[in-house]
Amino acid sequence: MHDLTIIGGGPAGVAAGVYAARKRLKTILITESFGGQSTESAGIENWIGTVNILGPDFGKMLEDHLRSVAGEFVEIKLNKVNKLNKSDKGFEIGTEDGQSYLSKTVLITTGSTRRRLDIPGAKEFENKGISYCASCDGPIFAGSHVAVIGGGNAGFETAAQLLNYAASVTLINRSDTFKADEMTVEKVLSHPNMRVIKNAVPKEIKGDKFVSTMIYHSGNTDHELKVTGIFVEIGLVPTTSFAKELLPLNKIGQIEIDPKTQRTAVAGVWAAGDSTDGLYHQNNIAAGDAVKALEDIYLHLHAK
């Protein structure tokens, strides 16, 4: 029986793990990998105390920190959680390798996964011109004309990466305004090879063996955009399916929490980071919210 099970190895999970070790809670942290969504970033510039760090290096830094303090108190298991139940004995956490763990408390920090483009041709041309990772696939499109779908920070950051390789980048935005930070928008749009199409909705992806055209709807008319690469940044889907039988989720699958304590509707379960319905989702906020949860978990176990 563990005092605490932490599910997830991003900034929230690792922050909680470090604090759990310091507070000597018998803890198991279960994660598929370390770093979360940020491992796909070509450069993280808002992690406090670090001017700039590559995504993969960020994940390694988090893992190294946790392993350096884990000691005898925090066990680390690399696997995927597929079951979370409550019984008279406590919480039962099941993993894909068939193992099961019992815990007095649970902290969910599983974050989110990328939302897939759902239009004709999108599935057929995935990895054949359609990509969800500019830092992974950007160099493949050197000298090519490419498009980015999405007007948030992720979309503009992806465009900025692609401008280092591509002949031109066209960003497709559903509305007349952008969700990205003004400073980021201004910087990216100042590049001579950058173009934006507003009030445009992708309708279909066409090609032969590889993407050649994107059809989008704008101004009551369908238009063709000749591109060989399409990078999709249309938001995230919370990674919470394993908990849906136990916890109430909102309409987009986020775990509902009390922002003062990070407690969920089920006593003994806390959540932090992008898997929650918290108002803001960033690495620093996820880590802070997880520390907040850990403090509350400690009091729950030892002082209440």
Residue pairs with C-beta under 8 A, 6 or more apart in sequence:
1 89
1 90
1 102
1 103
1 104
2 26
2 27
2 28
2 101
2 102
2 103
2 104
3 25
3 26
3 27
3 103
3 104
3 105
3 301
4 20
4 25
4 26
4 27
4 28
4 103
4 104
4 105
4 106
4 107
4 297
4 301
5 27
5 28
5 29
5 30
5 91
5 93
5 101
5 103
5 105
5 106
5 107
6 13
6 16
6 17
6 20
6 27
6 28
6 29
6 30
6 106
6 107
6 109
7 13
7 29
7 30
7 31
7 81
7 84
7 93
7 106
7 107
7 108
7 109
7 110
7 242
8 30
8 31
8 36
8 108
8 109
8 110
8 111
8 239
8 273
8 275
9 29
9 31
9 32
9 33
9 34
9 35
9 36
9 62
9 63
9 109
10 34
10 35
10 36
10 37
10 38
10 62
10 109
10 111
10 273
10 274
10 283
10 286
11 36
11 38
11 47
11 62
11 273
11 283
11 284
11 286
11 287
11 290
12 109
12 111
12 272
12 273
12 286
12 287
12 289
12 290
13 29
13 31
13 107
13 109
13 273
13 290
14 29
14 34
14 62
14 63
14 65
14 66
14 287
15 286
15 287
15 288
15 290
15 291
15 294
16 107
16 109
16 272
16 290
16 291
16 293
16 294
17 27
17 29
17 66
17 70
17 74
17 76
18 65
18 66
18 69
19 290
19 291
19 294
19 295
20 27
20 73
20 74
20 294
21 27
21 66
21 69
21 70
21 71
21 73
21 74
22 69
23 294
23 298
24 73
25 73
25 297
25 298
25 301
26 73
27 73
27 74
27 75
28 74
28 75
28 76
28 77
28 101
28 103
29 66
29 74
29 75
29 76
29 77
30 77
30 79
30 81
30 93
30 95
30 101
31 76
31 77
31 78
31 79
32 78
32 79
32 80
33 39
33 59
33 78
34 59
34 60
34 62
34 63
34 66
35 55
35 56
35 58
35 59
35 60
35 62
35 63
36 59
36 111
36 273
36 274
36 283
36 286
37 111
37 112
37 113
37 114
37 236
37 274
38 44
38 55
38 58
38 59
38 283
39 55
39 56
39 58
39 59
40 55
40 133
40 135
40 136
41 54
41 55
41 58
41 135
41 157
42 54
42 55
42 134
42 135
42 138
42 157
42 161
43 52
43 53
43 54
43 55
44 50
44 52
44 53
44 54
44 55
44 58
44 283
45 51
45 52
46 282
46 283
46 284
47 53
47 58
47 283
47 284
48 284
53 61
55 135
66 74
66 76
67 76
70 76
77 95
77 99
79 95
79 96
79 97
79 99
80 95
80 96
81 93
81 94
81 95
81 96
81 110
81 242
82 94
82 95
82 96
82 242
83 92
83 93
83 94
83 100
83 242
84 91
84 92
84 93
84 94
84 106
84 242
84 243
84 245
84 246
85 91
85 92
85 94
85 245
85 246
86 92
86 246
86 266
86 268
89 102
90 102
90 103
90 104
90 268
91 102
91 103
91 104
91 105
91 106
91 268
91 269
92 100
92 101
92 102
93 100
93 101
93 102
93 103
93 106
94 100
94 101
95 101
104 268
104 301
105 268
105 269
105 270
105 297
105 300
105 301
106 268
106 269
106 270
107 262
107 269
107 270
107 271
107 272
107 290
107 293
107 294
107 297
108 240
108 243
108 255
108 264
108 269
108 270
108 271
108 272
108 275
109 271
109 272
109 273
109 275
109 286
109 290
110 238
110 239
110 240
110 242
110 273
110 275
111 236
111 238
111 239
111 273
111 274
111 275
111 286
112 236
112 237
112 238
112 239
112 274
112 275
112 281
113 236
113 237
113 239
114 132
114 232
114 233
114 235
114 236
114 237
115 232
115 234
115 235
115 236
115 237
116 122
116 123
116 132
116 232
117 130
117 149
117 202
117 205
117 230
117 232
117 234
119 202
119 203
119 204
119 205
120 203
120 204
120 205
121 204
121 205
121 206
121 207
122 130
122 205
124 205
125 205
125 207
125 210
125 211
125 230
128 207
128 209
128 210
128 211
129 205
129 207
129 210
129 211
129 212
129 227
129 228
129 229
129 230
130 205
130 211
130 229
130 230
130 231
130 232
131 137
131 229
131 230
131 231
131 232
132 231
132 232
132 233
134 157
134 158
134 161
134 162
134 231
135 161
137 229
137 231
138 161
138 162
138 164
138 165
138 166
139 165
140 229
141 162
141 165
141 166
141 228
141 229
142 165
142 166
143 165
143 166
143 167
144 165
144 166
144 167
144 227
144 228
144 229
145 166
145 167
145 168
145 170
145 226
145 227
145 228
145 229
146 162
146 166
146 168
146 169
146 170
146 227
146 228
146 229
146 230
146 231
147 169
147 170
147 171
147 172
147 214
147 225
147 227
147 229
147 230
147 231
148 155
148 158
148 159
148 162
148 169
148 170
148 171
148 172
148 230
148 231
148 233
149 155
149 171
149 172
149 202
149 230
149 231
149 232
149 233
149 234
150 158
150 171
150 172
150 173
150 232
150 233
150 234
150 235
151 171
151 173
151 174
151 175
151 177
151 178
151 179
151 180
152 178
152 179
152 180
152 233
152 235
153 179
153 180
153 181
153 184
154 233
155 171
155 173
155 180
155 233
156 171
156 178
156 180
156 184
156 185
156 188
157 184
158 231
158 233
159 169
159 171
159 188
159 194
160 184
160 187
160 188
160 191
162 169
162 229
162 231
163 169
163 188
163 191
163 193
163 194
166 193
166 229
167 193
168 193
168 194
168 195
169 191
169 193
169 194
169 195
170 195
170 196
170 197
170 225
170 227
171 194
171 195
171 196
171 197
172 197
172 200
172 202
172 214
172 216
172 225
173 196
173 197
173 198
173 199
173 200
174 199
174 200
174 201
175 198
175 199
176 198
176 199
178 185
188 194
189 196
197 216
197 218
197 225
198 218
199 218
199 219
200 216
200 217
200 218
200 223
201 216
201 217
201 218
202 214
202 215
202 216
203 215
203 216
203 217
203 222
204 214
204 215
205 211
205 213
205 214
205 215
205 230
206 212
206 213
206 214
206 215
207 213
210 228
211 227
211 228
211 229
211 230
212 226
212 227
212 228
213 224
213 225
213 226
213 227
214 224
214 225
214 227
214 230
215 222
215 223
215 224
215 225
216 222
216 223
216 225
217 223
236 274
237 252
237 253
238 249
238 252
238 253
238 254
238 255
238 274
238 275
238 276
239 275
240 247
240 249
240 253
240 254
240 255
240 275
241 253
243 249
243 255
244 253
246 266
246 269
247 255
247 256
247 264
247 265
247 266
247 269
247 271
248 256
248 264
248 265
249 255
249 256
250 256
250 277
254 275
254 276
254 277
255 264
255 271
255 275
255 276
255 277
256 264
256 265
256 276
256 277
257 263
257 264
257 270
257 271
257 272
257 276
257 277
257 278
258 264
259 278
259 279
261 270
261 292
261 293
261 296
262 270
262 271
262 272
262 276
262 289
262 290
262 292
262 293
262 296
263 269
263 270
263 293
263 296
264 270
264 271
268 300
270 293
270 296
270 297
271 293
272 278
272 286
272 289
272 290
272 292
272 293
273 281
273 286
273 289
273 290
274 281
274 286
276 289
278 285
278 289
